[in-house]
């Protein structure tokens, strides 16, 4: 990052917001200032431009802790961290967002922030039309002291970095009371003028503008709160989000259309299989000596060619060939038996249909080539069984 915008948010929406635009290559401040409150964050959208934005949050809202794991640090043992914190926090651990800062052996350093507070800060940023690259506790952006603590004064607050993974923030009015509680009190390296009558040993470092000091350390700081459920989404995912529901509806519609199409072709294939089975059955009745039936229509044509174009058998085959497509179209009718009375020159067939209408449809389909007379008809178990007598018109 050559240039970036650093924004230090407050605890409440009415708290002032400090900001600074820093040039890493020039090592200088491009612009800086203080907003009256979070409602003015939108004023920084132009300042951000295409620059990365780093957010800093008050460490008074962050809990820094070290816990001891029962075993080695693994992905599974990390799931136990909330339960290890239960005895140290007053709130429900499930309401906390946890970030692991580092580990050494079984010791794990972590920080915790209330989910409601995270939602509040990120809501301000989103409302302002800004996008964060990092969100850090402010004290972790301070430089580490060689010995003891480092400190800087920001507005009417003092920020202290106590170690690599810990720090604190205190209002100036409560500073002496807080420091008096540490025994012994470490040496404090201060980048702001030390307060009068403050307890402990203070080492005066070269004075720094607080936001400049924080901007120098922020890009390399540990403890990015934008992790887990708050992890930054890639740009394509952010642009995709408004269209996700539309795409989901379209995908659902496509699945339904494809499913219906698949069901349709399954039904067609099932019907085709049924018709082929009827053709095979008819062929076997006509030619009981043949056990291998691959293509009934083709095999019937072969028989016709073998018989030639004359003779009674050839006439029988020709009449039979007229019936084959009729059975193919009469899907509701199942052929049970077919006989040819050579003396009378007529076919007698027994079939089963779903209703009388199937027999009537068969009669209509054969009307051009045959005279059809119905025989015995009876209904049995919801089906109709009957006999038809067919005599060729030619």
N, C-alpha and C positions, 0 to 999 in steps of 0.2 A: 504494500500500500504506500503510494507516494504521498497522496493527500487524503485526509480523512476528517470526518466530523465527530467530535466527542460531545455527548450530551449527558449531563449529570441530573437525573430526575430526583424528585422529592418523595417524601412519604405520602403527603396529601396533595390533592389536585391544586390546592391554593399555595403550595410551597413554591419558592422561586426555582427556576431551572437555569443552571449554568451551562454554557456551551463554548466550544472553541474549534476552529478549523486549523489543522496543523499540516505543515509541509515537511515531510520527512527528509526529502532531498535538500531543501534549503535550510532545514532546522530552524524554522521560524513560524510565527503565528500569522496566518492569513487574515483571520477575523475572530473576534470573541465577543461575548456579552452575557447578559443575564435576562431571562424572560420573567415576567411578573408571575406567571403560573403555567400549569400544564396546558391550559386552553390556548396559549400562544405558540405551542409547538409547531403548528402549521406554518408559522413564519420562517421556520428553518428548512422547509422543503426546497426553496430556491438555493439556500446555502449548501444543502446536501448535493444537489445536482446529481452527477454520476459518482460522487465520492462514497466510499464505504462509511457506514455510521456505526459508532460504538456507543452503547449505552452503559452508564454507570448508575448503580442504585445505592441508596444509603445502607451502610453496613449495620445500622441499628435494626434493620429488618432481616438480617441474616444471622443464622445460628452456625457458628464454627465449632466443630467437635472432632474428637478422636475416639474411635471405638476399637475394641480388640475382638477380632474374629476367633471363633472356636477352632478353626483350621486354616488351611492355606487360602489365599485369595483366589477364588474362582468365580466363574459366572454364576454358579449356583449359590455360593456363599454371599455374593452381593445382594441376593434377594432377601437375606436375613438382616441387612442393615437397618431397615425401619424398626424391626423388633428390638435391636440392640439400643436404639435411641429412646425407646418407650419410657425408661426410668429417668431420663434426663430432660424430657420436654413435658410441658404442662398440657399441650394440645394433642389432638389425635394425630398419630404419625401418618395416617393415610391422607391427612390434609396438607402434608409437606412434600415439596419437590426437593429431591436429594441429588447432589452432585458430588462425585468422588474427585477429590483434589490430588491425592497421591497415597502411596502405601509403602510401608517398610516392614517386611515380615508379616506378622498378624495385625499390625497397627495400621488403621486406615483413617486418613484425614478426609473429612467431608464437610459440606455445608448444606444447610436446609433453609428453604424459603416457603412461606405459606402460599398455596396455590391461588388463593384469592388476591394476594398481593401481586403475584406474577401476572394474573389476568388484568389487574388494574394497570400496571405499567405497560404491558403490551397493548392494552386497549387505547391508552393515550397515544402511543406510537402509531398504531394503525389509523386512528381517527385523524392524525396529522398527515397521513399519506406518506409516512417514512417507513423504511425497511432496515432492520438492524442486522449487522454482521456478527456482533457480539453483545452480550449483556452481562456485566461483571459487577461484583461488589466493589465499591470504590476503593476500599483500603488495599485490595490486592493489586491495584495499579501503582501504588506507592513504591519507591525503591526500598530494597531491604538494607537495613543498617548492618555494618560489619559486626557490631555488638549491640545488643539491646533492641530498642524500637526506633522506628522512623515516624515523623509526624509532620502534618501541615494543617493550617487553619483555612477552612473554606466557609466563607460567610461567618456565621456565628457558631460554627461547629468545628471541633477538632477531630481529625482522622488519624488513627494510629495503626501502623502495621507492626504486629507483635512477633510474627514469625513468617515462615514461607507460606503457611496455609491458614493464618489467623490474623485477626485485627479487630478494631472496635471503633465506634464513633460516639462522641459525647458532646452535648451542648456546653458551650463555654461556661455558663453559669454553674454547671455541675462538675466542672473539670477537677477542681481540688478535692472534692468529696470522693470522686471516683479513684483518682490516683492514690489517695490516702489509704485506700483499701488494698493496695498491693504491697506486700512485704516479703522480700525487699523489692523496691521499685527499680527496674532496669534503667540504664542510661538511655536518654531520649535524644535522637538526632533530629533536630527540628529545622524545617525549611521555611518556617515562619518565625517571627519574633516571639520568643517564649513569654508566656503570661507572667506578670509579676506575682510574686509570692507562691508560685506553683511548687509543689514538693518535688524532690528528686533532682538528679543531675541532668541538665539540658546542654547538649552540644549544638552550637549554632552553625548550621550549614549555610552555603550561599543562598540568599533569599530567592525564592522562585514564585512565579505566579502559580497558584494552586492548580488551575486547570491545565497549565502547560506541563507541570510535573506529572499530573495524572495522564495527560495525553501521551507523554513519552513512554510510560510504562504499560499503557492499556493494550497495545497490539500483542504483546508477548505474555500477558498475564494469564494465569490459570484460573479456572473456576467459571467458565462460560455457562451461564444459566440456560442458554438456548440448547438444551439437550433433552433426551427422552421425548416426552410428548410435546416439548417446545422446540424441538430441533427445527432448524431452518429448512424449509422446503426449497428444492431447486426452482428456478424461475418458471420452467415449463409446467411444474405442478401447480404453482400459484396461478398461472394463467388458465390452467385447465379446470381449476376448482369451480368457477361459475358454470361451466359446460358439463360438469360431471353428471348432474341429474338428467340433463337432456340426453347425454350419451347412454346413460343407464336405461332410460325409457326406450331409446332407439334399439339398444342391444336386446332388451326384453322383447320388443316387437319382432325383431329379426329372428330371435329364438322361436317365438310362437309361429311365425310364418314358415320357418324351416321345419319345425316339428310337424305342422299341419301338412307340409309338402311330403315329408318322410312318411307320415301316416297314410297319405293318399297313395303314394307309390307302394307302400306295404300292402294296402288293400288291393291295388291293381295286381301286384305280384301274386297275392293269395288267390285272387279270382282266376288269374291265368293258370296257376298251378291246378286249381280245381277243374278248369276246362280241359287241361291236358290230361288229367286223370280220367275224365270221362271219355276222351278220345281214345286213350289207351285201352280202357275197358271195352269200348265198342269194337276196337280192332281185334282184341283177343277173342271176343265172342264170334267175330266173323272168321278169324283164322286161328282156331284153338291150337293148331300144331306149332305155331310160332311163339317161342318164349321170350325172345329178345325184341323188345319194342323200343326204338329210339325216337323215331319221328313218324307217327302214325300216318300223317297225310302223305309224306313222301313214299312210305312203304306201300300205301294203297295204290298210288300212281304206278309204282313199279309192278304191282300185280296186274293193273290194267294194261300196261304195255306188254306184259308177258302173255296175256290172254288174247291180245290183238283187238281188232276193231269189229269182230263179228262173233256170233254165238250168244247163247243165252247167258253164259257166265259173264261175258263182257257187258251185256245189257244190265245184268244185276249190279256189277261194279259201278257202271256209270250212274245208275239210280242211287246207289249207296253214296257215291261221291257228292250227290246233291244234298244228302242229309247231313254230311259232316259239318258244313258251316252253320247249319241250323242248330245243331247241338251246341256248337261253340257260342252262338248268340243266346241260347236258352239257358242262362246260368242258373235259373231257379229250378230247373228240371234235371233230375238224376236218372240216367238210363239204368234199368235193372236187367232187362233181357230184350234181345232183338232176334226175330226169326223171319226167314223169307219163305213164303209159300210159293214155290215155283209153279205149281199147277194153277193157282189162282192169280199169280203174278202180283202179289202184294206183300208188304211188310207188316208184321205184327210186333209191336213193341210194348213193353211194360216199363213204366217209369214212376218216380215219386217226385212230387212237387210240394212247394210251400202252400199252395192253394190252387183252386180251379183255374185262376187266371194264368198260371204257368202253362197249363195244357192249352188254354185258348190262345196264348201267345205263340206256342209251338205250331198250332193249326194255321195261324195267320202267316207265319214265316214260310210254311210249306205250301201255301195255297196256290202259288204259281206253277208248281211242278207236280203236286199230288192232290188227290182227293182224299180227305181225311174223315174217317168215321169213328166216333168215340165208342169205346167198349165199356166194360164194367168200371165204375168209379166208386171209391169208398174213402171216407175220412178216418184216419187213425192216429191218435196222439199228436194232433195238431198238423199232421201231414196228409196229403191226398195221394192215394195210390190208384193208378188207372191204366187202362189198355187203350191203344190207338191202332187203327188199321189204316194203312196208307197204300193207295194204288196210284201208280204213275199215270199222268195224263198223256204221256208221249208213247 
